[in-house]
């Protein structure tokens, strides 16, 4: 059975899983209609797929795998022609940090409140300034880790890059401020990832339609 990724194409984590899959030779379809019929957001049908009503969820035959890291590990073990090494402590550490601290600071506390499908009309100036300071501090850490290397923590494109690229892509698309202008190494890194065949498919302007 063809695997299906439940989640809207604009979701940063859906984009990460699809980017990782494409880099490893699998074009993974996604959407909110795994059986041809749309699943309403946070409905009982959605909660049956993910107990917390989130995305992404990988559906493959009788298997239902939720949470991004578990999905990527499943893909690597069962579906991808090539996958990252299973025993890589540095990449494990960075994938964990990206899915927790970095995602929280860049996406949950900042991007989703200033842009995206439902900007927060109650986002105060004080909250904005505090969130923006966290973004700046996080980019400083990421820039330091990247250094002069081509990829974040592996010699070739790895899972950490698939997780980070959609976050930076969305951040760079904000009209103001142009965040990556202050971080030329991260800016060049994002440009390289956008130019890869996988990036040309996934790292594109978002369509915020839920379907």
URNOR-V587079 format. One record per run of one state. SS is the DSSP state (~ for helix, > for strand, _ for the rest). FROM is the first residue (numbers start at 1). LEN is the number of residues. Records with the same first field share a line. If there is no record, write none. Layout:
SS=FROM-LEN ; FROM-LEN
This chain:
_=1-3 ; 8-4 ; 24-5 ; 32-12 ; 50-7 ; 61-2 ; 67-1 ; 79-10 ; 115-10 ; 147-12 ; 174-5 ; 183-1 ; 196-1 ; 203-9
>=4-4 ; 29-3 ; 57-4 ; 63-4
~=12-12 ; 44-6 ; 68-11 ; 89-26 ; 125-22 ; 159-15 ; 179-4 ; 184-12 ; 197-6
